[in-house]
């Protein structure tokens, strides 16, 4: 639900997401703006007042997110000849003009055809689209490998542009994965696939859950640490 308040001398827009949660969470996300997660029982005026009271802080949060986004764009260019990570390999991005978006990997190059290779935003969108398709195909492949070994299959499988998670499993057994996993080493993607499948047995992070993960990947801690240390490098 889109909402707005007048505060700190300006109009502040935010997205309100109400659920059965017990607390209120404020987030500033790239491109998505301010989000407020609140309990269903809180009235809209109460939430508006909370946003109004924290307006200056929320504006600062949004500015910080935008600054990090811009810094990330400068550090990770997407012009012809730029380096790009695909499945843990550093490749050279090569751009070509084409009628539709299509990609291939050959000779140490990640070759991408798109209608306007001179438009940076269009290139970023095309790379994201192409790598997301690769991510979904690879994740489905690894799910097919691990499902018989773990013994349970998820419901819906989706690849998303998740800002703070690498994977998630819902109470209904649906699983989501961050498309940027296709940029990581294959073992990292495997770890996240195993992690989410094990949640179909243990919807928590108890010792029993980690024992299930370890049974499938004894060295999972290595890749869990890798993701924590290098996750920010998986950027577009």
Secondary structure, 3 states (H helix, E strand, C coil): CEEEEEECCEEEEEEEEEECCCCCEEEEECCCEEEEEEECCCCHHHHHHHHHHCHHHHHHHHHHHHHHHHHHHHHCCCCCCCEEEECCEEEEEEEEECCCCEEEEECCEEEEEECCCCCHHHHHHHHHHHHHHHHHHHHHHHHHHHHHHHCCCCCCEEEECCCCCCEEECCCCCEEEEHHHHHCCHHHHHHHHHHHHHCCCCCCCCHHHHHHHHHHCCCHHHHHHHHHHHHHHCCC
